[in-house]
């Protein structure tokens, strides 16, 4: 894993934006896995400002609430539209968000997997991390071999996400999420985590044991996983100064 610690979320975001921009420039028909939440908001703003050519790019989002129509203010489909899709020249037929309202959700999940496969797999999967270590909506004890499916949210996650819903509105119990194996199939994973609230989850993911109790720890088994952190999110890492040194001397190996 490459652990990159930046002084601020702004710097961490810039790094991820540069990785994605480089991929799209090199491979105009790249397939991106996209995430929602607070962490990637600045990244999407930067990508919009970069005025990249998205005409051939395909995107697959990680997750969606079951039962929320796409127009609902808290739906991830609406989030993507507001923060990215409506500002770029992507062909909407290539911008996929799992459906939480299909007549047959399990069947839609299977088709989502198939669509990713037919697209040639995901080149770069963007991720955030929940305070309980979830990636996508793969809650603790999710199988490390899981595929896109319906999951039940923990109370902690529902509480963390309540701010996206109006007061008094129920946060859905059920979601559709790519599985951990779906995420692990991506050729590169880039996880963004900013702020002290994520420090314990980040430390457990990077330096703890690989465990279904902490889904992000599965990335330890990924051959190309990059963590973009700010100082606060990195504050629980035992080897923080080592990661900083490695980063600083990355190109000095043969000097
Ligand atoms: C959400 C999403 C995750 C996201 C995480 C953290 O509920 N399903 O994909 O990474 O929780 O979100 P945030 O960046 O807002 O803290």
py3Dmol code that shows the C-alpha trace and the ligand (Angstrom):
import py3Dmol

protein = """\
ATOM      1  CA  UNK A   1       0.000   0.000   0.000  1.00  0.00           C
ATOM      2  CA  UNK A   2       1.102   3.516  -0.643  1.00  0.00           C
ATOM      3  CA  UNK A   3       0.251   5.744   2.288  1.00  0.00           C
ATOM      4  CA  UNK A   4       0.478   9.419   1.346  1.00  0.00           C
ATOM      5  CA  UNK A   5       0.092  11.905   4.164  1.00  0.00           C
ATOM      6  CA  UNK A   6      -0.511  15.501   3.156  1.00  0.00           C
ATOM      7  CA  UNK A   7      -0.694  18.548   5.415  1.00  0.00           C
ATOM      8  CA  UNK A   8      -4.309  19.267   4.451  1.00  0.00           C
ATOM      9  CA  UNK A   9      -7.380  17.727   2.848  1.00  0.00           C
ATOM     10  CA  UNK A  10      -6.873  20.182   0.003  1.00  0.00           C
ATOM     11  CA  UNK A  11      -3.437  18.706  -0.760  1.00  0.00           C
ATOM     12  CA  UNK A  12      -4.703  15.115  -0.426  1.00  0.00           C
ATOM     13  CA  UNK A  13      -7.555  15.949  -2.764  1.00  0.00           C
ATOM     14  CA  UNK A  14      -5.195  17.496  -5.319  1.00  0.00           C
ATOM     15  CA  UNK A  15      -3.162  14.317  -5.359  1.00  0.00           C
ATOM     16  CA  UNK A  16      -6.201  12.147  -6.078  1.00  0.00           C
ATOM     17  CA  UNK A  17      -7.412  14.608  -8.734  1.00  0.00           C
ATOM     18  CA  UNK A  18      -4.028  14.421 -10.454  1.00  0.00           C
ATOM     19  CA  UNK A  19      -4.119  10.590 -10.427  1.00  0.00           C
ATOM     20  CA  UNK A  20      -7.565  10.525 -12.036  1.00  0.00           C
ATOM     21  CA  UNK A  21      -6.729  13.262 -14.559  1.00  0.00           C
ATOM     22  CA  UNK A  22      -3.577  11.422 -15.586  1.00  0.00           C
ATOM     23  CA  UNK A  23      -5.549   8.210 -16.085  1.00  0.00           C
ATOM     24  CA  UNK A  24      -8.214   9.907 -18.227  1.00  0.00           C
ATOM     25  CA  UNK A  25      -5.583  11.658 -20.352  1.00  0.00           C
ATOM     26  CA  UNK A  26      -3.657   8.430 -20.904  1.00  0.00           C
ATOM     27  CA  UNK A  27      -6.728   6.267 -21.366  1.00  0.00           C
ATOM     28  CA  UNK A  28      -9.674   8.339 -22.631  1.00  0.00           C
ATOM     29  CA  UNK A  29     -12.035   5.347 -22.303  1.00  0.00           C
ATOM     30  CA  UNK A  30     -11.010   4.617 -18.703  1.00  0.00           C
ATOM     31  CA  UNK A  31     -13.477   3.045 -16.288  1.00  0.00           C
ATOM     32  CA  UNK A  32     -13.705   4.756 -12.914  1.00  0.00           C
ATOM     33  CA  UNK A  33     -15.324   3.531  -9.722  1.00  0.00           C
ATOM     34  CA  UNK A  34     -16.791   6.528  -7.900  1.00  0.00           C
ATOM     35  CA  UNK A  35     -17.692   7.232  -4.299  1.00  0.00           C
ATOM     36  CA  UNK A  36     -19.999   9.631  -2.488  1.00  0.00           C
ATOM     37  CA  UNK A  37     -19.835  11.242   0.959  1.00  0.00           C
ATOM     38  CA  UNK A  38     -17.992  14.332   2.151  1.00  0.00           C
ATOM     39  CA  UNK A  39     -14.473  13.140   1.356  1.00  0.00           C
ATOM     40  CA  UNK A  40     -14.664  13.296  -2.483  1.00  0.00           C
ATOM     41  CA  UNK A  41     -16.586  16.602  -2.735  1.00  0.00           C
ATOM     42  CA  UNK A  42     -13.462  18.721  -3.227  1.00  0.00           C
ATOM     43  CA  UNK A  43     -12.090  16.163  -5.658  1.00  0.00           C
ATOM     44  CA  UNK A  44     -15.157  16.417  -7.890  1.00  0.00           C
ATOM     45  CA  UNK A  45     -14.859  20.228  -7.864  1.00  0.00           C
ATOM     46  CA  UNK A  46     -11.253  19.933  -8.999  1.00  0.00           C
ATOM     47  CA  UNK A  47     -12.086  17.399 -11.717  1.00  0.00           C
ATOM     48  CA  UNK A  48     -14.789  19.720 -13.050  1.00  0.00           C
ATOM     49  CA  UNK A  49     -12.341  22.656 -13.073  1.00  0.00           C
ATOM     50  CA  UNK A  50      -9.767  20.565 -14.964  1.00  0.00           C
ATOM     51  CA  UNK A  51     -12.135  20.393 -17.951  1.00  0.00           C
ATOM     52  CA  UNK A  52     -11.153  16.828 -18.840  1.00  0.00           C
ATOM     53  CA  UNK A  53     -12.699  14.985 -21.756  1.00  0.00           C
ATOM     54  CA  UNK A  54     -15.169  12.493 -20.261  1.00  0.00           C
ATOM     55  CA  UNK A  55     -16.888  11.527 -23.538  1.00  0.00           C
ATOM     56  CA  UNK A  56     -15.581   7.952 -23.514  1.00  0.00           C
ATOM     57  CA  UNK A  57     -15.155   7.504 -19.751  1.00  0.00           C
ATOM     58  CA  UNK A  58     -17.361   4.974 -17.978  1.00  0.00           C
ATOM     59  CA  UNK A  59     -18.173   5.291 -14.281  1.00  0.00           C
ATOM     60  CA  UNK A  60     -19.636   2.926 -11.710  1.00  0.00           C
ATOM     61  CA  UNK A  61     -20.689   4.189  -8.301  1.00  0.00           C
ATOM     62  CA  UNK A  62     -20.168   2.138  -5.190  1.00  0.00           C
ATOM     63  CA  UNK A  63     -23.568   2.242  -3.611  1.00  0.00           C
ATOM     64  CA  UNK A  64     -27.097   3.586  -3.245  1.00  0.00           C
ATOM     65  CA  UNK A  65     -29.925   3.506  -0.700  1.00  0.00           C
ATOM     66  CA  UNK A  66     -32.691   0.987  -1.293  1.00  0.00           C
ATOM     67  CA  UNK A  67     -36.032   2.645  -1.856  1.00  0.00           C
ATOM     68  CA  UNK A  68     -34.815   6.202  -2.478  1.00  0.00           C
ATOM     69  CA  UNK A  69     -35.790   7.500  -5.899  1.00  0.00           C
ATOM     70  CA  UNK A  70     -32.945   9.076  -7.890  1.00  0.00           C
ATOM     71  CA  UNK A  71     -34.481  12.541  -7.390  1.00  0.00           C
ATOM     72  CA  UNK A  72     -34.396  12.267  -3.567  1.00  0.00           C
ATOM     73  CA  UNK A  73     -31.971  14.879  -2.153  1.00  0.00           C
ATOM     74  CA  UNK A  74     -30.065  12.205  -0.184  1.00  0.00           C
ATOM     75  CA  UNK A  75     -29.783   9.683  -3.037  1.00  0.00           C
ATOM     76  CA  UNK A  76     -26.293   9.047  -4.355  1.00  0.00           C
ATOM     77  CA  UNK A  77     -27.617   9.294  -7.889  1.00  0.00           C
ATOM     78  CA  UNK A  78     -28.634  12.910  -7.175  1.00  0.00           C
ATOM     79  CA  UNK A  79     -25.326  13.562  -5.392  1.00  0.00           C
ATOM     80  CA  UNK A  80     -23.372  12.430  -8.457  1.00  0.00           C
ATOM     81  CA  UNK A  81     -25.516  14.510 -10.754  1.00  0.00           C
ATOM     82  CA  UNK A  82     -25.102  17.623  -8.605  1.00  0.00           C
ATOM     83  CA  UNK A  83     -21.414  17.323  -7.889  1.00  0.00           C
ATOM     84  CA  UNK A  84     -20.027  15.809 -11.077  1.00  0.00           C
ATOM     85  CA  UNK A  85     -22.130  14.483 -13.936  1.00  0.00           C
ATOM     86  CA  UNK A  86     -24.039  17.648 -14.835  1.00  0.00           C
ATOM     87  CA  UNK A  87     -20.793  19.630 -15.001  1.00  0.00           C
ATOM     88  CA  UNK A  88     -18.836  17.332 -17.349  1.00  0.00           C
ATOM     89  CA  UNK A  89     -19.302  15.979 -20.868  1.00  0.00           C
ATOM     90  CA  UNK A  90     -19.875  12.356 -19.811  1.00  0.00           C
ATOM     91  CA  UNK A  91     -22.327  10.270 -21.840  1.00  0.00           C
ATOM     92  CA  UNK A  92     -25.023   9.608 -19.223  1.00  0.00           C
ATOM     93  CA  UNK A  93     -25.480   6.072 -20.544  1.00  0.00           C
ATOM     94  CA  UNK A  94     -21.946   5.386 -19.302  1.00  0.00           C
ATOM     95  CA  UNK A  95     -22.490   6.803 -15.796  1.00  0.00           C
ATOM     96  CA  UNK A  96     -23.781   3.967 -13.636  1.00  0.00           C
ATOM     97  CA  UNK A  97     -25.174   4.181 -10.106  1.00  0.00           C
ATOM     98  CA  UNK A  98     -26.623   1.012  -8.552  1.00  0.00           C
ATOM     99  CA  UNK A  99     -30.403   1.017  -8.506  1.00  0.00           C
ATOM    100  CA  UNK A 100     -32.127   0.895  -5.164  1.00  0.00           C
ATOM    101  CA  UNK A 101     -35.557   1.094  -6.749  1.00  0.00           C
ATOM    102  CA  UNK A 102     -35.460  -1.700  -9.354  1.00  0.00           C
ATOM    103  CA  UNK A 103     -38.432  -4.072  -9.291  1.00  0.00           C
ATOM    104  CA  UNK A 104     -35.979  -6.901  -8.641  1.00  0.00           C
ATOM    105  CA  UNK A 105     -33.023  -5.448  -6.726  1.00  0.00           C
ATOM    106  CA  UNK A 106     -30.973  -8.692  -6.447  1.00  0.00           C
ATOM    107  CA  UNK A 107     -31.284  -9.129 -10.205  1.00  0.00           C
ATOM    108  CA  UNK A 108     -30.210  -5.495 -10.744  1.00  0.00           C
ATOM    109  CA  UNK A 109     -27.184  -6.199  -8.495  1.00  0.00           C
ATOM    110  CA  UNK A 110     -26.181  -9.193 -10.637  1.00  0.00           C
ATOM    111  CA  UNK A 111     -26.567  -7.079 -13.782  1.00  0.00           C
ATOM    112  CA  UNK A 112     -24.426  -4.330 -12.244  1.00  0.00           C
ATOM    113  CA  UNK A 113     -21.603  -6.832 -11.761  1.00  0.00           C
ATOM    114  CA  UNK A 114     -22.043  -8.022 -15.326  1.00  0.00           C
ATOM    115  CA  UNK A 115     -21.976  -4.469 -16.693  1.00  0.00           C
ATOM    116  CA  UNK A 116     -18.697  -3.813 -14.872  1.00  0.00           C
ATOM    117  CA  UNK A 117     -17.287  -7.032 -16.294  1.00  0.00           C
ATOM    118  CA  UNK A 118     -18.391  -6.174 -19.835  1.00  0.00           C
ATOM    119  CA  UNK A 119     -16.781  -2.731 -19.457  1.00  0.00           C
ATOM    120  CA  UNK A 120     -13.473  -4.537 -18.912  1.00  0.00           C
ATOM    121  CA  UNK A 121     -13.344  -3.983 -15.157  1.00  0.00           C
ATOM    122  CA  UNK A 122     -12.585  -0.854 -13.169  1.00  0.00           C
ATOM    123  CA  UNK A 123      -9.254   0.915 -13.745  1.00  0.00           C
ATOM    124  CA  UNK A 124      -9.381   3.106 -10.665  1.00  0.00           C
ATOM    125  CA  UNK A 125     -11.768   2.771  -7.750  1.00  0.00           C
ATOM    126  CA  UNK A 126     -12.214   5.802  -5.544  1.00  0.00           C
ATOM    127  CA  UNK A 127     -13.110   5.076  -1.917  1.00  0.00           C
ATOM    128  CA  UNK A 128     -13.908   6.812   1.328  1.00  0.00           C
ATOM    129  CA  UNK A 129     -13.989   5.077   4.690  1.00  0.00           C
ATOM    130  CA  UNK A 130     -16.691   4.938   7.336  1.00  0.00           C
ATOM    131  CA  UNK A 131     -15.826   5.503  10.996  1.00  0.00           C
ATOM    132  CA  UNK A 132     -16.456   1.767  11.437  1.00  0.00           C
ATOM    133  CA  UNK A 133     -14.086   0.869   8.593  1.00  0.00           C
ATOM    134  CA  UNK A 134     -16.710   0.331   5.912  1.00  0.00           C
ATOM    135  CA  UNK A 135     -15.866   0.837   2.246  1.00  0.00           C
ATOM    136  CA  UNK A 136     -18.800   1.441  -0.042  1.00  0.00           C
ATOM    137  CA  UNK A 137     -21.524   0.284   2.313  1.00  0.00           C
ATOM    138  CA  UNK A 138     -19.757  -2.954   3.235  1.00  0.00           C
ATOM    139  CA  UNK A 139     -20.398  -2.911   6.945  1.00  0.00           C
ATOM    140  CA  UNK A 140     -18.315  -4.867   9.487  1.00  0.00           C
ATOM    141  CA  UNK A 141     -18.571  -8.653   8.954  1.00  0.00           C
ATOM    142  CA  UNK A 142     -19.184  -8.207   5.217  1.00  0.00           C
ATOM    143  CA  UNK A 143     -17.630 -11.135   3.420  1.00  0.00           C
ATOM    144  CA  UNK A 144     -14.286 -10.289   1.876  1.00  0.00           C
ATOM    145  CA  UNK A 145     -15.546 -12.275  -1.134  1.00  0.00           C
ATOM    146  CA  UNK A 146     -18.792 -10.285  -1.436  1.00  0.00           C
ATOM    147  CA  UNK A 147     -20.246  -8.929  -4.680  1.00  0.00           C
ATOM    148  CA  UNK A 148     -22.833  -6.222  -5.380  1.00  0.00           C
ATOM    149  CA  UNK A 149     -25.807  -6.943  -3.156  1.00  0.00           C
ATOM    150  CA  UNK A 150     -28.254  -5.585  -0.597  1.00  0.00           C
ATOM    151  CA  UNK A 151     -26.766  -4.774   2.818  1.00  0.00           C
ATOM    152  CA  UNK A 152     -28.300  -3.660   6.087  1.00  0.00           C
ATOM    153  CA  UNK A 153     -26.730  -0.555   7.631  1.00  0.00           C
ATOM    154  CA  UNK A 154     -25.490  -0.490  11.200  1.00  0.00           C
ATOM    155  CA  UNK A 155     -26.971   2.093  13.548  1.00  0.00           C
ATOM    156  CA  UNK A 156     -23.596   3.908  13.623  1.00  0.00           C
ATOM    157  CA  UNK A 157     -23.625   4.368   9.861  1.00  0.00           C
ATOM    158  CA  UNK A 158     -27.245   5.479   9.832  1.00  0.00           C
ATOM    159  CA  UNK A 159     -26.366   8.061  12.496  1.00  0.00           C
ATOM    160  CA  UNK A 160     -23.267   9.227  10.559  1.00  0.00           C
ATOM    161  CA  UNK A 161     -25.380   9.727   7.442  1.00  0.00           C
ATOM    162  CA  UNK A 162     -28.435  11.289   9.109  1.00  0.00           C
ATOM    163  CA  UNK A 163     -27.049  14.766   8.306  1.00  0.00           C
ATOM    164  CA  UNK A 164     -27.854  14.151   4.614  1.00  0.00           C
ATOM    165  CA  UNK A 165     -31.544  13.657   5.390  1.00  0.00           C
ATOM    166  CA  UNK A 166     -34.090  16.222   6.587  1.00  0.00           C
ATOM    167  CA  UNK A 167     -34.834  16.231  10.305  1.00  0.00           C
ATOM    168  CA  UNK A 168     -37.380  13.541  11.123  1.00  0.00           C
ATOM    169  CA  UNK A 169     -36.756  11.696   7.865  1.00  0.00           C
ATOM    170  CA  UNK A 170     -35.819   8.047   8.257  1.00  0.00           C
ATOM    171  CA  UNK A 171     -32.349   7.019   7.029  1.00  0.00           C
ATOM    172  CA  UNK A 172     -33.003   3.809   5.065  1.00  0.00           C
ATOM    173  CA  UNK A 173     -31.933   0.562   6.714  1.00  0.00           C
ATOM    174  CA  UNK A 174     -31.046  -1.061   3.420  1.00  0.00           C
ATOM    175  CA  UNK A 175     -28.603  -0.211   0.674  1.00  0.00           C
ATOM    176  CA  UNK A 176     -27.125  -1.700  -2.465  1.00  0.00           C
ATOM    177  CA  UNK A 177     -23.342  -1.776  -2.472  1.00  0.00           C
ATOM    178  CA  UNK A 178     -20.539  -3.170  -4.573  1.00  0.00           C
ATOM    179  CA  UNK A 179     -18.997  -6.028  -2.616  1.00  0.00           C
ATOM    180  CA  UNK A 180     -15.500  -6.133  -1.220  1.00  0.00           C
ATOM    181  CA  UNK A 181     -14.431  -8.541  -3.965  1.00  0.00           C
ATOM    182  CA  UNK A 182     -15.910  -6.160  -6.562  1.00  0.00           C
ATOM    183  CA  UNK A 183     -13.761  -3.358  -5.122  1.00  0.00           C
ATOM    184  CA  UNK A 184     -10.700  -5.598  -4.913  1.00  0.00           C
ATOM    185  CA  UNK A 185     -11.019  -6.418  -8.630  1.00  0.00           C
ATOM    186  CA  UNK A 186     -10.272  -2.779  -9.529  1.00  0.00           C
ATOM    187  CA  UNK A 187      -6.790  -2.334 -10.950  1.00  0.00           C
ATOM    188  CA  UNK A 188      -6.097   0.524  -8.556  1.00  0.00           C
ATOM    189  CA  UNK A 189      -7.874   1.659  -5.377  1.00  0.00           C
ATOM    190  CA  UNK A 190      -7.547   5.228  -4.097  1.00  0.00           C
ATOM    191  CA  UNK A 191      -8.942   5.834  -0.636  1.00  0.00           C
ATOM    192  CA  UNK A 192      -9.492   9.377   0.642  1.00  0.00           C
ATOM    193  CA  UNK A 193      -9.746  10.063   4.364  1.00  0.00           C
ATOM    194  CA  UNK A 194      -9.577  13.480   5.969  1.00  0.00           C
ATOM    195  CA  UNK A 195     -10.112  14.680   9.522  1.00  0.00           C
ATOM    196  CA  UNK A 196      -9.503  13.323  12.994  1.00  0.00           C
ATOM    197  CA  UNK A 197     -12.851  11.465  13.072  1.00  0.00           C
ATOM    198  CA  UNK A 198     -11.369   8.973  10.575  1.00  0.00           C
ATOM    199  CA  UNK A 199      -8.024   8.437  12.334  1.00  0.00           C
ATOM    200  CA  UNK A 200      -8.963   5.268  14.235  1.00  0.00           C
ATOM    201  CA  UNK A 201     -10.616   3.690  11.185  1.00  0.00           C
ATOM    202  CA  UNK A 202      -7.606   4.552   9.025  1.00  0.00           C
ATOM    203  CA  UNK A 203      -5.096   3.159  11.530  1.00  0.00           C
ATOM    204  CA  UNK A 204      -7.023  -0.107  11.859  1.00  0.00           C
ATOM    205  CA  UNK A 205      -7.318  -0.404   8.069  1.00  0.00           C
ATOM    206  CA  UNK A 206      -3.621   0.155   7.372  1.00  0.00           C
ATOM    207  CA  UNK A 207      -1.904  -1.276  10.425  1.00  0.00           C
ATOM    208  CA  UNK A 208      -4.461  -3.655  11.932  1.00  0.00           C
ATOM    209  CA  UNK A 209      -5.176  -7.243  10.965  1.00  0.00           C
ATOM    210  CA  UNK A 210      -7.077  -8.079   7.777  1.00  0.00           C
ATOM    211  CA  UNK A 211     -10.542  -8.706   9.077  1.00  0.00           C
ATOM    212  CA  UNK A 212     -14.147  -8.728   7.892  1.00  0.00           C
ATOM    213  CA  UNK A 213     -14.799  -6.706  11.064  1.00  0.00           C
ATOM    214  CA  UNK A 214     -12.898  -3.859   9.412  1.00  0.00           C
ATOM    215  CA  UNK A 215     -13.696  -4.056   5.683  1.00  0.00           C
ATOM    216  CA  UNK A 216     -11.145  -1.435   4.558  1.00  0.00           C
ATOM    217  CA  UNK A 217      -8.383  -3.708   5.895  1.00  0.00           C
ATOM    218  CA  UNK A 218      -9.036  -5.921   2.839  1.00  0.00           C
ATOM    219  CA  UNK A 219      -7.042  -3.339   0.852  1.00  0.00           C
ATOM    220  CA  UNK A 220      -3.910  -4.754   2.494  1.00  0.00           C
ATOM    221  CA  UNK A 221      -4.364  -7.602   0.002  1.00  0.00           C
ATOM    222  CA  UNK A 222      -4.653  -5.240  -2.969  1.00  0.00           C
ATOM    223  CA  UNK A 223      -1.530  -4.889  -5.135  1.00  0.00           C
ATOM    224  CA  UNK A 224      -2.152  -1.206  -5.946  1.00  0.00           C
ATOM    225  CA  UNK A 225      -3.918   0.624  -3.141  1.00  0.00           C
ATOM    226  CA  UNK A 226      -3.183   4.283  -2.416  1.00  0.00           C
ATOM    227  CA  UNK A 227      -4.278   6.089   0.731  1.00  0.00           C
ATOM    228  CA  UNK A 228      -4.560   9.890   0.423  1.00  0.00           C
ATOM    229  CA  UNK A 229      -4.710  11.220   3.971  1.00  0.00           C
ATOM    230  CA  UNK A 230      -4.368  14.527   5.734  1.00  0.00           C
ATOM    231  CA  UNK A 231      -2.351  14.903   8.934  1.00  0.00           C
ATOM    232  CA  UNK A 232      -5.435  14.484  11.110  1.00  0.00           C
ATOM    233  CA  UNK A 233      -6.662  11.278   9.472  1.00  0.00           C
ATOM    234  CA  UNK A 234      -3.096   9.936   9.740  1.00  0.00           C
ATOM    235  CA  UNK A 235      -2.745  10.869  13.415  1.00  0.00           C
ATOM    236  CA  UNK A 236      -3.437   7.314  14.669  1.00  0.00           C
ATOM    237  CA  UNK A 237      -0.790   5.660  12.489  1.00  0.00           C
ATOM    238  CA  UNK A 238       2.168   4.154  14.349  1.00  0.00           C
ATOM    239  CA  UNK A 239       4.393   4.341  11.277  1.00  0.00           C
ATOM    240  CA  UNK A 240       3.349   7.829  10.087  1.00  0.00           C
ATOM    241  CA  UNK A 241       6.905   9.196  10.022  1.00  0.00           C
ATOM    242  CA  UNK A 242       8.040   6.131   8.067  1.00  0.00           C
ATOM    243  CA  UNK A 243       5.326   6.667   5.411  1.00  0.00           C
ATOM    244  CA  UNK A 244       6.331  10.344   5.144  1.00  0.00           C
ATOM    245  CA  UNK A 245       9.994   9.413   4.720  1.00  0.00           C
ATOM    246  CA  UNK A 246       9.199   6.774   2.097  1.00  0.00           C
ATOM    247  CA  UNK A 247       7.153   9.302   0.156  1.00  0.00           C
ATOM    248  CA  UNK A 248       9.862  11.972   0.324  1.00  0.00           C
ATOM    249  CA  UNK A 249      12.538   9.575  -0.871  1.00  0.00           C
ATOM    250  CA  UNK A 250      10.386   7.702  -3.341  1.00  0.00           C
ATOM    251  CA  UNK A 251      12.478   8.649  -6.342  1.00  0.00           C
ATOM    252  CA  UNK A 252      15.835   8.524  -4.544  1.00  0.00           C
ATOM    253  CA  UNK A 253      16.233   4.716  -4.602  1.00  0.00           C
ATOM    254  CA  UNK A 254      18.666   4.701  -7.505  1.00  0.00           C
ATOM    255  CA  UNK A 255      20.271   8.069  -6.805  1.00  0.00           C
TER     256      UNK A 255
END
"""
ligand_1 = """\
16
LIG
C -20.810 6.720 3.149
C -20.543 5.953 1.846
C -19.100 5.567 1.748
C -18.277 6.719 2.283
C -18.448 6.817 3.761
C -17.767 7.997 4.401
O -21.938 6.397 3.767
N -21.359 4.824 1.567
O -18.787 5.249 0.397
O -16.929 6.510 1.997
O -19.794 6.692 4.124
O -18.398 9.190 4.089
P -17.793 10.605 4.430
O -16.724 10.894 3.444
O -18.973 11.533 4.277
O -17.312 10.567 5.822
"""
view = py3Dmol.view(width=600, height=400)
view.addModel(protein, "pdb")
view.setStyle({"model": 0}, {"cartoon": {"style": "trace"}})
view.addModel(ligand_1, "xyz")
view.setStyle({"model": 1}, {"stick": {}})
view.zoomTo()
view.show()
